Every structure is written in structure tokens, then in C-alpha cells.
Amino acid sequence: LADYAEAVSLNSGDVELCVHIYEDLVNAGLGESGQEYYDKVMSIKPSSGEEYYFVGDMYFLTGDYENAKTNLQTAEAEGCDKALLLLGQVYKAEGSDEEARSAFSSYMEKYPDDAEALGELGAIALSAGEYEDAVTYLESALEASDGGADAEIEKNLIAAYEYSGDFESASGLAREYL
């Protein structure tokens, strides 16, 4: 906590830092300790796409999806492309797979080799029973990850192979994964 406080004192205007600290503290079960970082982010009056993005990210982290969407849509309109990626995650968290797919696809128009977006599209296709599409997206996501294999992508790809009937590929990747 002292290190986080020191980092913020050295970078007092860094909204992104506060969002990441808040997320780390919540994930560590120290949500109350993150309140000051939440308050700091929520006290800004966004004036750029990036600031709207970070406020939207904070709303997403706290489960306020309506305000997250509003801020992320504004961020995207202000030229913050990564807002589409997070907007897709918000829609996915709400169970709105078609809106999520649309947001990720829009992001992919500008960044066709983004491993995270490909992985998200693969996960949506997998949950929708579109196993061949899931395999295509997830294989592309692994290729795009520059050798830094993502465990979630690999698990989803194993499942996509299995459900598509490609048991040999599923078994081989499962052995590698283990």
C-alpha cells in the first residue's frame, strides 16, 4: 500500500495508474484500500478520449455497466480505439454477445492481429456453438500473441477443437498445455 501511495504521489495526474492500483487491490481482496484510488478517478471531469476510457474502465470494474458503456462510447467517439475493446468486454459481461461481437469486430477493423480481440471473438463463438469459427479465431489469437501463449485462449482452443470433432488437435494441445 505504501508503494502504491508513493507511485501516485510521483505521478499524481496518472489516471491509468489509479485504475490499475484499484483493480490490483480489489483482486487481492483489499477493495476498501482501493477506495481512495476509485475516488481519485471518479473525481476527474474527463476531457479526452483517454480520460473517458479510464473512467469507463473504473465503472466496468465496479459493475456499473451502463455508465461504463456511456463513457466508453464517448471515448471511442473521441478517437480512443481501445475503448471498443473494453466496450466489447462490457457487453460480454452483460451477456449481450451480439453487441460484444460487433464492438470487437469494429476494433479488429483497425487492429486485425490483436490477440486479445481475437481471443474474445473466439470465446463468443465457442459459447454460441460456432466451433469452426471459434477454432479460426483462437488459432489466430495464439499466433498473434507473439509466442506469449495465453492460458485462457489455449483452454478455449482445446474445447473448440473437441467440440468441432478434432480430437487429435485437442489432445495434442492439451498435452502441451499441461
C-alpha positions in Angstrom: 0.0 0.0 0.0 2.9 2.3 0.8 4.4 1.6 -2.6 1.1 2.4 -4.4 0.8 5.7 -2.4 4.4 6.6 -3.4 3.7 5.8 -7.1 0.7 8.0 -7.1 2.5 10.8 -5.3 5.2 10.7 -8.0 2.5 10.6 -10.8 -0.4 12.5 -9.4 -2.1 13.1 -12.7 -1.8 9.5 -13.9 -5.4 8.3 -14.0 -4.5 4.9 -15.6 -2.2 4.2 -12.6 -5.1 4.7 -10.2 -7.3 2.4 -12.2 -4.7 -0.3 -12.2 -4.0 0.1 -8.5 -7.7 -0.1 -7.7 -8.0 -3.3 -9.8 -5.0 -4.9 -8.1 -6.3 -4.1 -4.7 -9.8 -5.5 -5.4 -8.3 -8.6 -6.9 -6.2 -9.0 -3.8 -9.3 -8.7 -1.6 -8.4 -5.2 -0.4 -11.2 -3.3 -2.0 -11.6 -0.9 0.9 -8.0 0.1 0.5 -8.7 1.0 -3.1 -11.5 3.4 -2.3 -9.2 6.5 -2.5 -8.0 5.5 -5.9 -11.6 4.9 -7.1 -12.5 8.4 -5.7 -9.5 10.0 -7.4 -10.5 8.6 -10.8 -14.2 9.4 -10.4 -13.4 13.0 -9.3 -11.9 13.9 -12.7 -14.0 15.6 -15.3 -13.0 13.7 -18.5 -11.8 16.0 -21.3 -10.2 13.5 -23.7 -11.0 10.1 -25.1 -8.3 8.5 -22.9 -9.8 10.0 -19.7 -13.3 8.8 -20.7 -11.8 5.4 -21.3 -10.3 5.2 -17.8 -13.5 6.4 -16.2 -15.4 3.8 -18.2 -12.8 1.2 -17.1 -13.5 2.1 -13.5 -17.2 1.8 -14.0 -16.7 -1.6 -15.6 -14.5 -2.8 -12.7 -17.3 -1.8 -10.2 -20.0 -3.5 -12.3 -21.8 -0.2 -13.3 -22.1 -1.3 -17.0 -24.5 1.5 -18.1 -22.1 4.2 -17.1 -19.2 2.2 -18.4 -20.9 2.0 -21.8 -21.7 5.7 -21.8 -18.1 6.7 -21.1 -16.5 4.1 -23.4 -18.8 5.2 -26.3 -17.7 8.8 -25.7 -14.0 7.7 -25.5 -14.4 5.9 -28.9 -16.1 8.9 -30.4 -13.1 11.0 -29.2 -10.7 8.7 -31.0 -9.7 6.3 -28.3 -9.7 3.0 -30.3 -9.0 0.7 -27.3 -12.4 1.8 -25.9 -14.0 -0.6 -28.4 -12.1 -3.5 -26.9 -13.3 -2.7 -23.4 -16.8 -1.9 -24.6 -16.9 -5.4 -26.1 -15.9 -6.8 -22.7 -18.7 -4.8 -21.0 -21.3 -6.2 -23.5 -19.9 -9.7 -23.0 -20.2 -9.3 -19.2 -23.8 -8.3 -19.6 -24.5 -11.3 -21.8 -25.0 -9.2 -24.9 -22.9 -11.4 -27.2 -24.0 -9.7 -30.5 -23.1 -6.2 -29.3 -19.8 -7.6 -27.9 -19.1 -9.3 -31.2 -19.9 -6.0 -33.0 -17.6 -4.0 -30.8 -14.7 -6.5 -31.1 -15.2 -6.7 -34.9 -15.1 -2.9 -35.1 -11.9 -2.9 -33.2 -10.5 -5.6 -35.4 -11.0 -3.4 -38.5 -8.2 -1.2 -37.2 -6.2 -3.9 -35.4 -6.7 -7.2 -37.2 -3.9 -9.0 -35.4 -4.9 -8.1 -31.9 -4.6 -11.3 -29.8 -7.0 -10.1 -27.1 -9.8 -9.2 -29.5 -9.3 -12.4 -31.5 -9.5 -14.4 -28.2 -12.7 -12.6 -27.2 -14.3 -13.3 -30.5 -13.2 -16.9 -30.2 -14.7 -17.2 -26.8 -18.0 -15.7 -28.0 -18.1 -18.1 -31.0 -17.3 -21.0 -28.7 -20.2 -20.2 -26.3 -22.5 -19.7 -29.3 -21.7 -23.2 -30.6 -19.9 -21.9 -33.6 -16.9 -24.2 -33.2 -15.2 -23.8 -36.5 -15.3 -20.0 -36.2 -14.0 -20.4 -32.6 -11.1 -22.5 -33.8 -10.2 -19.9 -36.5 -10.3 -17.0 -34.1 -8.4 -18.8 -31.3 -5.7 -20.2 -33.6 -5.2 -16.6 -34.9 -5.1 -15.3 -31.3 -2.4 -17.7 -30.4 -0.4 -16.8 -33.5 -0.9 -13.1 -32.8 0.3 -13.4 -29.1 3.9 -13.5 -30.3 4.7 -16.8 -28.6 3.4 -15.5 -25.2 0.7 -18.1 -25.1 -2.4 -17.1 -23.2 -3.8 -19.9 -20.9 -7.4 -18.8 -21.4 -7.0 -18.8 -25.2 -5.4 -22.3 -25.1 -8.1 -23.7 -22.9 -10.8 -22.3 -25.2 -9.0 -23.7 -28.3 -8.8 -27.1 -26.7 -12.5 -27.0 -26.1 -13.2 -25.7 -29.6 -11.2 -28.5 -31.2 -13.0 -31.0 -29.0 -16.5 -29.7 -29.9 -15.6 -29.4 -33.6 -14.6 -33.1 -33.5 -10.9 -32.6 -34.0 -9.9 -34.8 -31.0 -6.3 -35.2 -32.2 -5.6 -31.5 -32.1 -7.5 -31.1 -28.8 -5.4 -33.9 -27.3 -2.1 -32.6 -28.6 -2.8 -29.0 -27.4 -4.0 -30.3 -24.0 -0.7 -32.2 -23.6 1.3 -29.0 -24.5 -0.9 -27.0 -22.1 -0.3 -29.4 -19.2 
